[in-house]
């Protein structure tokens, strides 16, 4: 503990991974120390980070399975040891990592007799199975198994509505939570005449993200949530549409915010918003990554004509990028470089 304290006594906030282990393919653990905080600050950050880790990180999951000539989930098929219901339960446990924000199809096409595992799932290259030994079903006879599964990327937990699906398509209650658990604890120590705090974060993930990646994602997404509150002009506009009330207290703090805060806010925000949040199709996303466009700020160095000159970047992909920037971030890349609305 003394060593950690010595390393974090600088006034600048620092963090360090102090423990990391792989418990299984689907369970990774990391413990991080973050310091120095002032008195009671570590608790504020720890509570917020735990909630962000559990609720604000996207994950991939199977959302439905399509099995032809099957009427309901409690059906059985001759030559398959499990019922359809059991197969769906096993599919729910499959851990995925996806680099696409678009729904993607994957397929299980095998011939029995055979034990079917996640290794038998064939899908696009940007969908990765974390544990390919995950069990799905057993074919006890020489029959084909043809299952189509749909994968999506989202946050939290989704309970599907059975009435939305037609015969042969079976919804799976999807878990889009790559962080399985998160805890925090706080240790106080003296630094000169002041009391300082170290925040310890423990993170368990399902293997689709490392604990270090989860910490980064949660921090970035938390920043994105607060960025709009840094713009005083947007706040003032919301007040103008409301009916004036003589009893409302004046909002004095806004008087002291520099007039160029809107530009500063955008500059900060665009450096912390990554292009995967623009929900681009995989082709456009991968082309941007190849030319080192990782954040929205990076994209401001490209006009529409610049995008068209990128290798393998077709006209359709250019239009998709321009539309995503206009719709989500009010940026018009068809103008001169580094210009935004």
N, C-alpha and C positions, 0 to 999 in steps of 0.2 A: 504493500500500500504506500510506503514511503517513497518508493521509486516513482510510482504514478503521480504522487503529489509533486515531486520535484520536477517532473516533466511538464506539468500543466500549470505551473505558477505564473507563467507569462500572462499578461493582461489579455492578449488576443485569444479568442475562443479556439480551442484545438480539440481534435478527437483522435482516438486510436483504437484499433481492434486489439483487444488484450486476450481473447480466446476464440478459437475457431475449430470446429470439428464436424466431420461427416458421420452422422449416426446411421444413415442409410441413404440410398439414392433419393428417397422421398422425404428425407428429414435432415436439414442442415442447421447448424447452430452457430451463432456468433454473439460475442459479448463486447460491448464498446464502452469506452470511457470518454466523456465529453466534459471539458472544464477550461477555464474557471468561470463559474457562475457567481453572481452576487447572491446574497441571502434570499431564499424563497424563489429565485429565478429557475433553478433546476426543476422544481416541482411543476412550474408552468409549462416548461418545454417537455418534460417527461410525459405528462398527461396528454399533451397535444400530439406528441410523436407516437405514443401508443395507439391513439385513435386513428392517426393517419396511416400507420403501418397496417392496421386491421381493416380499414374502410376505404382508403384512398388509392390503393395500388391495384392496377388492372391485372387480371389473370385470364388464362384461356381454359375453356372447358367444353366437353361434349354437351350439346343442348338437345339433340334428338337422334334417334336411330330409325332408319327405314328398312323394314324387313317385308319383302313381298309375300303375298298370300297368307298373311297372318292377321286375324281379326281383332284380337285384343291381347293385352300384355300378360294375361294369365294362361295363354295358350301354350301347348307343348308341341314340339316337333319330333317326329320319330327319327331317332338317330342322334339327337342332341340331348345330352344329360340334363342340362338346365332348362327351366322354363324361360319364357321371354322376360318375365319379371326379374329373374335372377341375372340374366344377361345384362339388363339395363342397370341393375344395382352394381354389377362388376364394372360396367363401362363408366359409371359415375366416379369410380375411384382412380381412373386413368389420369395421370398428371401430364399436362401439355405445356409447351412454351411456344407462343405464336408471335411472329413479327408482323402480322397483318391485322389491321382493324376491320377487314371485311370478313364476313362468314365464309368458311372454307369447308369443302367436302373431303372426306377420306373414306377408304373402303377396306372391308375385310372380305377377301375372296380366296377361300382355301377349300381343299378336298380332304374329307376324313378317310379313315379314323385319325384324329389328331387332337392334341391339346392346343386350343387357340389362346394366344396371349397378345399383348399389345404390340409385340414384334411383328405380328401379321397385319397390322394396320398400314395401309399405303396411302400417302397423302402428298400434298405439295411440299417443296423443300423448306419453306419457312414455317412449317409445323413440325415440332420436334417432340418425340415421346421421351419423357424423363426416365421411366423405368419400363423397359420393353419386356420385362418378365411378368408384368402385371397380368394376372389370370382373367380370362373372359368366359370361356366355356370349353366343354369337351365334346367332340364329335365321336360317337361310338361306332358309327358305320361309315361306309364309303359314300357319303353324300356331300354335295357342295354346300358351302355356307357363304351367302352373299349378303353382306350388311353394309348399308351406307350410313355414315355418321356425319353430323353437322357440327363443326366447331366454331365457337365465337369467342370474342374477347370483351370483357366487361369487368365491373366491380361488384363485390358483395356476393349475394346468394339469390338465385332466381328459382322460384317455384313455378313450374309450367302449368298452363291450363289445358287439361286433356281435351276440352271441347274445341280448341283451336285446330286440332290435327285430324287429318283424314285417316281412313283405314290403312293400316300398314305402316304408319308413321307414329312413333312412340316418343313422347317427350321425356327428357332426363332432367331432374332437378339439378341445376348447374351450380357449382361452387367456384366462383371467380376470385378466390382468396389465396394468393401465393404465400402469405404469412399465416402460419398456423397458430402462433402465439407470440405475445410480446409482453415483457415485464420491464419495469424500471425501478431503480432504487437510488438513494441519494446519500452521499457521505460528505460531512462537513469537515473543514480543516482551517487552521489559522494561517493567514498569509500576512505577515507584518502585524498590524493592529486590526486587520479586517478578518471577518469570517467569510470563507469562500466555500463553494460546493462543487462536488464532482457528481455528474449524472452518469449512472451505469444503465445501459440498455441491453437487454437480452432479446434476441430475435431468433425464432425458429421458422424456417421456410419449408415449402414442399419440394424443393429441388429445382423448380422452374426459375427461381431467382436465388442468388446467394444472399445471405444476410447483409452483406455490404451493399449489394445492388438494391435491396429492399430499403435500406436506410437512405440511400441516395434518392430513390423514387419518392419515398414518403416526404422527404425534406423538400424536394422540388415541387411536388403537388401541393404541399402546404403553402409554399410561397405563392403559387398560382392562385390559391384561394384568397389570399390577402392583397394581391396586386391591385384589384379594382378599388380597394379602400384607400389606396395611396393617391388617388386622383381626386383632388378637391373640386375640380370643375364638374365632374360627373355627379358628385354629392350635391353641389349647389343646384344643378339642374333638377335633381329629384325633389328638392325643396320647393322649387318654383312652381311645380305642377300641383302642389298641395295648397289648400286654402290657408291663408295667413291666420295666425292665432296670436293675439296680443299677449297671451300668457306663455307662449313658447320662449324659452331662454335663447338668447343669441348664441350662435356657434362661434365663439371667439377664436378657437385655435386656428381656423382657416385663414384668419387675417394675417397670420405670420408665416404662411407657406409661400416660398418663392414662386414668382409667376411662371417660371419655366418648369415647374414640377411635373406638368403633364408630359413634357418631352422626356424628362428624367425617368418618370414612371414607365413609359413605353420602352425606353432603352434598357432598363433593368429587367422588365418583364420578358422582352424578346430574347434576352440572353439566357433566360432560365426556362423558356418554353421550347421543348424539343419537337422536331418535325413529326415524330410519331403521334403527337397529339392533334395533328391536322387531319388524321383519319384518311390519309391518301391510299390509293390502291398500291399493291405491292410493287408493281413495275416502276411507278413514279417515285415511290419511297426509296427503292434500292438505287435508282439512278442518282438521286440527290445525295445519298450516303456516299456513293463512289466519288463524288466531287467535293467531299468534306462539308456538305451542308447538313449540319446536325441540329441547329437551332433556328428559330424564326429570324433571329438577328443575322445568321449566316445567309439566309435566303434573300435578304435585302440587297445583297451584292449582285443579284441576278435580275435582269429584266426578262420579259417574255421572249425577246429575241435571243438572249443569252441561253435561256433554257432550251430553246429549239436547237442550239448548236452542240448541246451535250450528246455524246455518243449514245445511240439506242434510245434517245428520248424523243418519242414520236409526238405528232401534233396533238393527239388525244391526251397524252400525259401532260403536255404543257397546259392544255385547257383545264385539266383536273387540278393542277397546282394553282393556277390563277384563280379558279373558282373557290378553292379551299381557303386561299389567303384573303380573298375578298369577303367571303361569308363568315369566316371564323375570327379573323383578326383585323378586318377593315384595311387591308393592305392591297394596293393596286400595283402589281409588278409590271403592268404594261407602261407605266410612266417611267421617268428617268430613274436611275439607280438610287437606292437609299431614300425613296419618297414613300410616304404612307399617309393615309387620310388622317 
